[in-house]
């Protein structure tokens, strides 16, 4: 994730991995008021198969 988009640290959490080792999970958060829209056009392709899978086809 990127701080350029407005993400900020939100704490850490220790977990135990499958191999028994300690893992540190760095949590981040993106609040709506912190979101920074990047200029440019967004093109979405391949949405129809996903919409059909989710039962959203019209």
mmCIF file of the N, C-alpha and C atoms, coordinates in Angstrom:
data_MODEL
# 
_entry.id   MODEL 
# 
loop_
_atom_site.group_PDB 
_atom_site.id 
_atom_site.type_symbol 
_atom_site.label_atom_id 
_atom_site.label_alt_id 
_atom_site.label_comp_id 
_atom_site.label_asym_id 
_atom_site.label_entity_id 
_atom_site.label_seq_id 
_atom_site.pdbx_PDB_ins_code 
_atom_site.Cartn_x 
_atom_site.Cartn_y 
_atom_site.Cartn_z 
_atom_site.occupancy 
_atom_site.B_iso_or_equiv 
_atom_site.pdbx_formal_charge 
_atom_site.auth_seq_id 
_atom_site.auth_comp_id 
_atom_site.auth_asym_id 
_atom_site.auth_atom_id 
_atom_site.pdbx_PDB_model_num 
ATOM 1   N N  . UNK A 1 1  ? 0.847   -1.161  0.000   1.00 0.00 ? 1  UNK A N  1 
ATOM 2   C CA . UNK A 1 1  ? 0.000   0.000   0.000   1.00 0.00 ? 1  UNK A CA 1 
ATOM 3   C C  . UNK A 1 1  ? 0.895   1.227   0.000   1.00 0.00 ? 1  UNK A C  1 
ATOM 4   N N  . UNK A 1 2  ? 0.290   2.341   -0.295  1.00 0.00 ? 2  UNK A N  1 
ATOM 5   C CA . UNK A 1 2  ? 1.110   3.521   -0.485  1.00 0.00 ? 2  UNK A CA 1 
ATOM 6   C C  . UNK A 1 2  ? 0.640   4.703   0.356   1.00 0.00 ? 2  UNK A C  1 
ATOM 7   N N  . UNK A 1 3  ? 1.583   5.353   0.991   1.00 0.00 ? 3  UNK A N  1 
ATOM 8   C CA . UNK A 1 3  ? 1.272   6.581   1.704   1.00 0.00 ? 3  UNK A CA 1 
ATOM 9   C C  . UNK A 1 3  ? 0.847   7.674   0.725   1.00 0.00 ? 3  UNK A C  1 
ATOM 10  N N  . UNK A 1 4  ? 1.249   7.546   -0.553  1.00 0.00 ? 4  UNK A N  1 
ATOM 11  C CA . UNK A 1 4  ? 0.860   8.531   -1.562  1.00 0.00 ? 4  UNK A CA 1 
ATOM 12  C C  . UNK A 1 4  ? -0.653  8.579   -1.737  1.00 0.00 ? 4  UNK A C  1 
ATOM 13  N N  . UNK A 1 5  ? -1.329  7.452   -1.455  1.00 0.00 ? 5  UNK A N  1 
ATOM 14  C CA . UNK A 1 5  ? -2.787  7.409   -1.569  1.00 0.00 ? 5  UNK A CA 1 
ATOM 15  C C  . UNK A 1 5  ? -3.483  7.809   -0.280  1.00 0.00 ? 5  UNK A C  1 
ATOM 16  N N  . UNK A 1 6  ? -2.717  7.963   0.802   1.00 0.00 ? 6  UNK A N  1 
ATOM 17  C CA . UNK A 1 6  ? -3.302  8.382   2.057   1.00 0.00 ? 6  UNK A CA 1 
ATOM 18  C C  . UNK A 1 6  ? -3.283  7.323   3.152   1.00 0.00 ? 6  UNK A C  1 
ATOM 19  N N  . UNK A 1 7  ? -2.726  6.147   2.877   1.00 0.00 ? 7  UNK A N  1 
ATOM 20  C CA . UNK A 1 7  ? -2.651  5.103   3.896   1.00 0.00 ? 7  UNK A CA 1 
ATOM 21  C C  . UNK A 1 7  ? -1.706  5.551   5.012   1.00 0.00 ? 7  UNK A C  1 
ATOM 22  N N  . UNK A 1 8  ? -2.032  5.187   6.246   1.00 0.00 ? 8  UNK A N  1 
ATOM 23  C CA . UNK A 1 8  ? -1.174  5.522   7.371   1.00 0.00 ? 8  UNK A CA 1 
ATOM 24  C C  . UNK A 1 8  ? -1.089  4.334   8.326   1.00 0.00 ? 8  UNK A C  1 
ATOM 25  N N  . UNK A 1 9  ? 0.016   4.252   9.097   1.00 0.00 ? 9  UNK A N  1 
ATOM 26  C CA . UNK A 1 9  ? 0.187   3.144   10.042  1.00 0.00 ? 9  UNK A CA 1 
ATOM 27  C C  . UNK A 1 9  ? -0.953  3.099   11.065  1.00 0.00 ? 9  UNK A C  1 
ATOM 28  N N  . UNK A 1 10 ? -1.327  1.889   11.467  1.00 0.00 ? 10 UNK A N  1 
ATOM 29  C CA . UNK A 1 10 ? -2.420  1.715   12.423  1.00 0.00 ? 10 UNK A CA 1 
ATOM 30  C C  . UNK A 1 10 ? -2.071  0.613   13.435  1.00 0.00 ? 10 UNK A C  1 
ATOM 31  N N  . UNK A 1 11 ? -0.797  0.533   13.807  1.00 0.00 ? 11 UNK A N  1 
ATOM 32  C CA . UNK A 1 11 ? -0.374  -0.432  14.813  1.00 0.00 ? 11 UNK A CA 1 
ATOM 33  C C  . UNK A 1 11 ? 0.228   -1.690  14.233  1.00 0.00 ? 11 UNK A C  1 
ATOM 34  N N  . UNK A 1 12 ? 0.735   -2.510  15.137  1.00 0.00 ? 12 UNK A N  1 
ATOM 35  C CA . UNK A 1 12 ? 1.358   -3.782  14.789  1.00 0.00 ? 12 UNK A CA 1 
ATOM 36  C C  . UNK A 1 12 ? 0.700   -4.896  15.588  1.00 0.00 ? 12 UNK A C  1 
ATOM 37  N N  . UNK A 1 13 ? 0.792   -6.103  15.076  1.00 0.00 ? 13 UNK A N  1 
ATOM 38  C CA . UNK A 1 13 ? 0.250   -7.263  15.779  1.00 0.00 ? 13 UNK A CA 1 
ATOM 39  C C  . UNK A 1 13 ? 1.211   -8.414  15.601  1.00 0.00 ? 13 UNK A C  1 
ATOM 40  N N  . UNK A 1 14 ? 1.515   -9.105  16.688  1.00 0.00 ? 14 UNK A N  1 
ATOM 41  C CA . UNK A 1 14 ? 2.385   -10.279 16.626  1.00 0.00 ? 14 UNK A CA 1 
ATOM 42  C C  . UNK A 1 14 ? 1.511   -11.521 16.476  1.00 0.00 ? 14 UNK A C  1 
ATOM 43  N N  . UNK A 1 15 ? 1.905   -12.391 15.566  1.00 0.00 ? 15 UNK A N  1 
ATOM 44  C CA . UNK A 1 15 ? 1.208   -13.657 15.376  1.00 0.00 ? 15 UNK A CA 1 
ATOM 45  C C  . UNK A 1 15 ? 2.248   -14.770 15.312  1.00 0.00 ? 15 UNK A C  1 
ATOM 46  N N  . UNK A 1 16 ? 1.796   -15.992 15.440  1.00 0.00 ? 16 UNK A N  1 
ATOM 47  C CA . UNK A 1 16 ? 2.682   -17.148 15.333  1.00 0.00 ? 16 UNK A CA 1 
ATOM 48  C C  . UNK A 1 16 ? 2.444   -17.788 13.966  1.00 0.00 ? 16 UNK A C  1 
ATOM 49  N N  . UNK A 1 17 ? 3.505   -17.904 13.179  1.00 0.00 ? 17 UNK A N  1 
ATOM 50  C CA . UNK A 1 17 ? 3.411   -18.497 11.854  1.00 0.00 ? 17 UNK A CA 1 
ATOM 51  C C  . UNK A 1 17 ? 3.234   -20.003 11.935  1.00 0.00 ? 17 UNK A C  1 
ATOM 52  N N  . UNK A 1 18 ? 2.915   -20.635 10.818  1.00 0.00 ? 18 UNK A N  1 
ATOM 53  C CA . UNK A 1 18 ? 2.717   -22.081 10.773  1.00 0.00 ? 18 UNK A CA 1 
ATOM 54  C C  . UNK A 1 18 ? 3.970   -22.840 11.177  1.00 0.00 ? 18 UNK A C  1 
ATOM 55  N N  . UNK A 1 19 ? 5.122   -22.230 10.978  1.00 0.00 ? 19 UNK A N  1 
ATOM 56  C CA . UNK A 1 19 ? 6.374   -22.894 11.363  1.00 0.00 ? 19 UNK A CA 1 
ATOM 57  C C  . UNK A 1 19 ? 6.748   -22.600 12.813  1.00 0.00 ? 19 UNK A C  1 
ATOM 58  N N  . UNK A 1 20 ? 5.884   -21.885 13.547  1.00 0.00 ? 20 UNK A N  1 
ATOM 59  C CA . UNK A 1 20 ? 6.124   -21.578 14.947  1.00 0.00 ? 20 UNK A CA 1 
ATOM 60  C C  . UNK A 1 20 ? 6.891   -20.294 15.183  1.00 0.00 ? 20 UNK A C  1 
ATOM 61  N N  . UNK A 1 21 ? 7.319   -19.632 14.123  1.00 0.00 ? 21 UNK A N  1 
ATOM 62  C CA . UNK A 1 21 ? 8.072   -18.395 14.288  1.00 0.00 ? 21 UNK A CA 1 
ATOM 63  C C  . UNK A 1 21 ? 7.128   -17.221 14.527  1.00 0.00 ? 21 UNK A C  1 
ATOM 64  N N  . UNK A 1 22 ? 7.648   -16.213 15.192  1.00 0.00 ? 22 UNK A N  1 
ATOM 65  C CA . UNK A 1 22 ? 6.868   -15.002 15.456  1.00 0.00 ? 22 UNK A CA 1 
ATOM 66  C C  . UNK A 1 22 ? 6.861   -14.127 14.215  1.00 0.00 ? 22 UNK A C  1 
ATOM 67  N N  . UNK A 1 23 ? 5.696   -13.676 13.837  1.00 0.00 ? 23 UNK A N  1 
ATOM 68  C CA . UNK A 1 23 ? 5.527   -12.789 12.688  1.00 0.00 ? 23 UNK A CA 1 
ATOM 69  C C  . UNK A 1 23 ? 4.981   -11.453 13.183  1.00 0.00 ? 23 UNK A C  1 
ATOM 70  N N  . UNK A 1 24 ? 5.418   -10.378 12.592  1.00 0.00 ? 24 UNK A N  1 
ATOM 71  C CA . UNK A 1 24 ? 4.871   -9.065  12.928  1.00 0.00 ? 24 UNK A CA 1 
ATOM 72  C C  . UNK A 1 24 ? 4.047   -8.582  11.748  1.00 0.00 ? 24 UNK A C  1 
ATOM 73  N N  . UNK A 1 25 ? 2.786   -8.303  12.015  1.00 0.00 ? 25 UNK A N  1 
ATOM 74  C CA . UNK A 1 25 ? 1.864   -7.811  10.992  1.00 0.00 ? 25 UNK A CA 1 
ATOM 75  C C  . UNK A 1 25 ? 1.729   -6.307  11.180  1.00 0.00 ? 25 UNK A C  1 
ATOM 76  N N  . UNK A 1 26 ? 2.137   -5.552  10.165  1.00 0.00 ? 26 UNK A N  1 
ATOM 77  C CA . UNK A 1 26 ? 2.017   -4.096  10.207  1.00 0.00 ? 26 UNK A CA 1 
ATOM 78  C C  . UNK A 1 26 ? 0.654   -3.712  9.663   1.00 0.00 ? 26 UNK A C  1 
ATOM 79  N N  . UNK A 1 27 ? -0.160  -3.116  10.488  1.00 0.00 ? 27 UNK A N  1 
ATOM 80  C CA . UNK A 1 27 ? -1.505  -2.727  10.075  1.00 0.00 ? 27 UNK A CA 1 
ATOM 81  C C  . UNK A 1 27 ? -1.485  -1.307  9.528   1.00 0.00 ? 27 UNK A C  1 
ATOM 82  N N  . UNK A 1 28 ? -2.312  -1.091  8.509   1.00 0.00 ? 28 UNK A N  1 
ATOM 83  C CA . UNK A 1 28 ? -2.463  0.239   7.932   1.00 0.00 ? 28 UNK A CA 1 
ATOM 84  C C  . UNK A 1 28 ? -3.947  0.531   7.775   1.00 0.00 ? 28 UNK A C  1 
ATOM 85  N N  . UNK A 1 29 ? -4.267  1.793   7.616   1.00 0.00 ? 29 UNK A N  1 
ATOM 86  C CA . UNK A 1 29 ? -5.654  2.206   7.482   1.00 0.00 ? 29 UNK A CA 1 
ATOM 87  C C  . UNK A 1 29 ? -5.734  3.316   6.436   1.00 0.00 ? 29 UNK A C  1 
ATOM 88  N N  . UNK A 1 30 ? -6.865  3.350   5.739   1.00 0.00 ? 30 UNK A N  1 
ATOM 89  C CA . UNK A 1 30 ? -7.136  4.434   4.799   1.00 0.00 ? 30 UNK A CA 1 
ATOM 90  C C  . UNK A 1 30 ? -8.481  5.026   5.176   1.00 0.00 ? 30 UNK A C  1 
ATOM 91  N N  . UNK A 1 31 ? -8.455  6.179   5.791   1.00 0.00 ? 31 UNK A N  1 
ATOM 92  C CA . UNK A 1 31 ? -9.689  6.874   6.157   1.00 0.00 ? 31 UNK A CA 1 
ATOM 93  C C  . UNK A 1 31 ? -10.165 7.681   4.955   1.00 0.00 ? 31 UNK A C  1 
ATOM 94  N N  . UNK A 1 32 ? -11.467 7.792   4.814   1.00 0.00 ? 32 UNK A N  1 
ATOM 95  C CA . UNK A 1 32 ? -12.008 8.489   3.643   1.00 0.00 ? 32 UNK A CA 1 
ATOM 96  C C  . UNK A 1 32 ? -11.483 9.921   3.555   1.00 0.00 ? 32 UNK A C  1 
ATOM 97  N N  . UNK A 1 33 ? -11.306 10.575  4.695   1.00 0.00 ? 33 UNK A N  1 
ATOM 98  C CA . UNK A 1 33 ? -10.826 11.963  4.658   1.00 0.00 ? 33 UNK A CA 1 
ATOM 99  C C  . UNK A 1 33 ? -9.344  12.056  4.288   1.00 0.00 ? 33 UNK A C  1 
ATOM 100 N N  . UNK A 1 34 ? -8.615  10.937  4.360   1.00 0.00 ? 34 UNK A N  1 
ATOM 101 C CA . UNK A 1 34 ? -7.186  10.924  4.015   1.00 0.00 ? 34 UNK A CA 1 
ATOM 102 C C  . UNK A 1 34 ? -6.921  10.466  2.585   1.00 0.00 ? 34 UNK A C  1 
ATOM 103 N N  . UNK A 1 35 ? -7.939  9.933   1.909   1.00 0.00 ? 35 UNK A N  1 
ATOM 104 C CA . UNK A 1 35 ? -7.754  9.405   0.555   1.00 0.00 ? 35 UNK A CA 1 
ATOM 105 C C  . UNK A 1 35 ? -7.326  10.510  -0.396  1.00 0.00 ? 35 UNK A C  1 
ATOM 106 N N  . UNK A 1 36 ? -6.270  10.241  -1.143  1.00 0.00 ? 36 UNK A N  1 
ATOM 107 C CA . UNK A 1 36 ? -5.770  11.201  -2.136  1.00 0.00 ? 36 UNK A CA 1 
ATOM 108 C C  . UNK A 1 36 ? -5.956  10.608  -3.521  1.00 0.00 ? 36 UNK A C  1 
ATOM 109 N N  . UNK A 1 37 ? -6.880  11.159  -4.260  1.00 0.00 ? 37 UNK A N  1 
ATOM 110 C CA . UNK A 1 37 ? -7.180  10.671  -5.606  1.00 0.00 ? 37 UNK A CA 1 
ATOM 111 C C  . UNK A 1 37 ? -6.041  11.029  -6.550  1.00 0.00 ? 37 UNK A C  1 
ATOM 112 N N  . UNK A 1 38 ? -5.598  10.032  -7.281  1.00 0.00 ? 38 UNK A N  1 
ATOM 113 C CA . UNK A 1 38 ? -4.561  10.255  -8.279  1.00 0.00 ? 38 UNK A CA 1 
ATOM 114 C C  . UNK A 1 38 ? -5.224  10.597  -9.612  1.00 0.00 ? 38 UNK A C  1 
ATOM 115 N N  . UNK A 1 39 ? -4.767  11.626  -10.282 1.00 0.00 ? 39 UNK A N  1 
ATOM 116 C CA . UNK A 1 39 ? -5.363  11.985  -11.570 1.00 0.00 ? 39 UNK A CA 1 
ATOM 117 C C  . UNK A 1 39 ? -5.128  10.895  -12.612 1.00 0.00 ? 39 UNK A C  1 
ATOM 118 N N  . UNK A 1 40 ? -6.048  10.801  -13.530 1.00 0.00 ? 40 UNK A N  1 
ATOM 119 C CA . UNK A 1 40 ? -5.906  9.840   -14.606 1.00 0.00 ? 40 UNK A CA 1 
ATOM 120 C C  . UNK A 1 40 ? -7.185  9.052   -14.797 1.00 0.00 ? 40 UNK A C  1 
ATOM 121 N N  . UNK A 1 41 ? -7.259  8.375   -15.917 1.00 0.00 ? 41 UNK A N  1 
ATOM 122 C CA . UNK A 1 41 ? -8.432  7.595   -16.276 1.00 0.00 ? 41 UNK A CA 1 
ATOM 123 C C  . UNK A 1 41 ? -8.291  6.174   -15.761 1.00 0.00 ? 41 UNK A C  1 
ATOM 124 N N  . UNK A 1 42 ? -9.392  5.598   -15.310 1.00 0.00 ? 42 UNK A N  1 
ATOM 125 C CA . UNK A 1 42 ? -9.411  4.216   -14.846 1.00 0.00 ? 42 UNK A CA 1 
ATOM 126 C C  . UNK A 1 42 ? -10.238 3.402   -15.833 1.00 0.00 ? 42 UNK A C  1 
ATOM 127 N N  . UNK A 1 43 ? -9.654  2.334   -16.352 1.00 0.00 ? 43 UNK A N  1 
ATOM 128 C CA . UNK A 1 43 ? -10.363 1.453   -17.268 1.00 0.00 ? 43 UNK A CA 1 
ATOM 129 C C  . UNK A 1 43 ? -10.532 0.091   -16.598 1.00 0.00 ? 43 UNK A C  1 
ATOM 130 N N  . UNK A 1 44 ? -11.753 -0.424  -16.597 1.00 0.00 ? 44 UNK A N  1 
ATOM 131 C CA . UNK A 1 44 ? -12.041 -1.725  -16.012 1.00 0.00 ? 44 UNK A CA 1 
ATOM 132 C C  . UNK A 1 44 ? -12.380 -2.686  -17.141 1.00 0.00 ? 44 UNK A C  1 
ATOM 133 N N  . UNK A 1 45 ? -11.669 -3.831  -17.170 1.00 0.00 ? 45 UNK A N  1 
ATOM 134 C CA . UNK A 1 45 ? -11.960 -4.853  -18.164 1.00 0.00 ? 45 UNK A CA 1 
ATOM 135 C C  . UNK A 1 45 ? -12.206 -6.170  -17.451 1.00 0.00 ? 45 UNK A C  1 
ATOM 136 N N  . UNK A 1 46 ? -12.999 -7.029  -18.050 1.00 0.00 ? 46 UNK A N  1 
ATOM 137 C CA . UNK A 1 46 ? -13.256 -8.341  -17.482 1.00 0.00 ? 46 UNK A CA 1 
ATOM 138 C C  . UNK A 1 46 ? -14.259 -8.351  -16.350 1.00 0.00 ? 46 UNK A C  1 
ATOM 139 N N  . UNK A 1 47 ? -15.049 -7.298  -16.227 1.00 0.00 ? 47 UNK A N  1 
ATOM 140 C CA . UNK A 1 47 ? -15.994 -7.209  -15.116 1.00 0.00 ? 47 UNK A CA 1 
ATOM 141 C C  . UNK A 1 47 ? -17.211 -8.116  -15.301 1.00 0.00 ? 47 UNK A C  1 
ATOM 142 N N  . UNK A 1 48 ? -17.629 -8.367  -16.518 1.00 0.00 ? 48 UNK A N  1 
ATOM 143 C CA . UNK A 1 48 ? -18.854 -9.140  -16.742 1.00 0.00 ? 48 UNK A CA 1 
ATOM 144 C C  . UNK A 1 48 ? -18.794 -10.555 -16.166 1.00 0.00 ? 48 UNK A C  1 
ATOM 145 N N  . UNK A 1 49 ? -17.703 -11.313 -16.337 1.00 0.00 ? 49 UNK A N  1 
ATOM 146 C CA . UNK A 1 49 ? -17.653 -12.638 -15.710 1.00 0.00 ? 49 UNK A CA 1 
ATOM 147 C C  . UNK A 1 49 ? -17.754 -12.564 -14.180 1.00 0.00 ? 49 UNK A C  1 
ATOM 148 N N  . UNK A 1 50 ? -17.161 -11.560 -13.592 1.00 0.00 ? 50 UNK A N  1 
ATOM 149 C CA . UNK A 1 50 ? -17.239 -11.402 -12.136 1.00 0.00 ? 50 UNK A CA 1 
ATOM 150 C C  . UNK A 1 50 ? -18.664 -11.044 -11.727 1.00 0.00 ? 50 UNK A C  1 
ATOM 151 N N  . UNK A 1 51 ? -19.291 -10.142 -12.467 1.00 0.00 ? 51 UNK A N  1 
ATOM 152 C CA . UNK A 1 51 ? -20.668 -9.748  -12.168 1.00 0.00 ? 51 UNK A CA 1 
ATOM 153 C C  . UNK A 1 51 ? -21.588 -10.968 -12.267 1.00 0.00 ? 51 UNK A C  1 
ATOM 154 N N  . UNK A 1 52 ? -21.388 -11.809 -13.273 1.00 0.00 ? 52 UNK A N  1 
ATOM 155 C CA . UNK A 1 52 ? -22.206 -13.016 -13.436 1.00 0.00 ? 52 UNK A CA 1 
ATOM 156 C C  . UNK A 1 52 ? -21.980 -13.970 -12.271 1.00 0.00 ? 52 UNK A C  1 
ATOM 157 N N  . UNK A 1 53 ? -20.724 -14.162 -11.861 1.00 0.00 ? 53 UNK A N  1 
ATOM 158 C CA . UNK A 1 53 ? -20.397 -15.018 -10.739 1.00 0.00 ? 53 UNK A CA 1 
ATOM 159 C C  . UNK A 1 53 ? -21.072 -14.552 -9.461  1.00 0.00 ? 53 UNK A C  1 
ATOM 160 N N  . UNK A 1 54 ? -21.141 -13.239 -9.278  1.00 0.00 ? 54 UNK A N  1 
ATOM 161 C CA . UNK A 1 54 ? -21.759 -12.665 -8.083  1.00 0.00 ? 54 UNK A CA 1 
ATOM 162 C C  . UNK A 1 54 ? -23.279 -12.536 -8.205  1.00 0.00 ? 54 UNK A C  1 
ATOM 163 N N  . UNK A 1 55 ? -23.802 -12.909 -9.367  1.00 0.00 ? 55 UNK A N  1 
ATOM 164 C CA . UNK A 1 55 ? -25.248 -12.801 -9.577  1.00 0.00 ? 55 UNK A CA 1 
ATOM 165 C C  . UNK A 1 55 ? -25.707 -11.375 -9.827  1.00 0.00 ? 55 UNK A C  1 
ATOM 166 N N  . UNK A 1 56 ? -24.825 -10.545 -10.362 1.00 0.00 ? 56 UNK A N  1 
ATOM 167 C CA . UNK A 1 56 ? -25.146 -9.136  -10.588 1.00 0.00 ? 56 UNK A CA 1 
ATOM 168 C C  . UNK A 1 56 ? -25.409 -8.810  -12.055 1.00 0.00 ? 56 UNK A C  1 
ATOM 169 N N  . UNK A 1 57 ? -25.411 -9.819  -12.919 1.00 0.00 ? 57 UNK A N  1 
ATOM 170 C CA . UNK A 1 57 ? -25.663 -9.547  -14.345 1.00 0.00 ? 57 UNK A CA 1 
ATOM 171 C C  . UNK A 1 57 ? -27.090 -9.075  -14.535 1.00 0.00 ? 57 UNK A C  1 
ATOM 172 N N  . UNK A 1 58 ? -27.242 -8.122  -15.452 1.00 0.00 ? 58 UNK A N  1 
ATOM 173 C CA . UNK A 1 58 ? -28.590 -7.615  -15.717 1.00 0.00 ? 58 UNK A CA 1 
ATOM 174 C C  . UNK A 1 58 ? -29.246 -8.340  -16.863 1.00 0.00 ? 58 UNK A C  1 
# 
